[in-house]
Amino acid sequence: MLDTKTRERSGEQERQAILAALVEVVAERGYSETTVGMVLAHAGLGRVAFDRHFRDKHDCFLAAWQEQNETKSPDSLVGLARLYLRQNQPENALPYLLQAVAAFPELSLAHEELGKAFSVLRRLHEAQEQLEKAVQLSPQKAPLRCLLGQVYQQEKMTAKAQSEFERCTALRTAESQPAGVNQTH
């Protein structure tokens, strides 16, 4: 018979194998296309093992996210939010993006994704604030300028929208020019 420490260790190894398999399968197939069966096949374990540690796929996913989040990396927060955004669930993305912005206020990507989520939710003033912050942090990022222009346009801020669209076009033109080419010719 196994002693208690051996059982605890093997139980934790089993749990870690399931979490690692979930992360790999979700990265490959996306959350909505991932099934518990796929995760277990990838981990080489059976349903009993899964049920010992998790209630369902969502519970397992949150456990994996929490473990990755403990590293204090914005990648896990923004990554989880992006999964929800791709599934057209911006309301579920908001808590993770708000955490990312709070923990990493100088990260343009967190502000950009939060602005996108607010925009989808038609919370345009909040979208504008986040996208303006993202542009402030990454002023040379053309897609950000275009996105901010779209929000300005929706808010009937025509002059600001036109200005952002012009900046977006200029940045895209500059990006498409080979290095060292003089643009005045």
Sequence and secondary structure as in RCSB ss.txt:
>XXXX:A:sequence
MLDTKTRERSGEQERQAILAALVEVVAERGYSETTVGMVLAHAGLGRVAFDRHFRDKHDCFLAAWQEQNETKSPD
SLVGLARLYLRQNQPENALPYLLQAVAAFPELSLAHEELGKAFSVLRRLHEAQEQLEKAVQLSPQKAPLRCLLGQ
VYQQEKMTAKAQSEFERCTALRTAESQPAGVNQTH
>XXXX:A:secstr
   HHHHHHHHHHHHHHHHHHHHHHHHHH TTT  HHHHHHHHT  HHHHHHH SSHHHHHHHHHHHHHTT  HH
HHHHHHHHHHHTT HHHHHHHHHHHHHH TT HHHHHHHHHHHHHTT HHHHHHHHHHHHHH TT HHHHHHHHH
HHHHTT HHHHHHHHHHHHHHHHHHHS TT  TT 
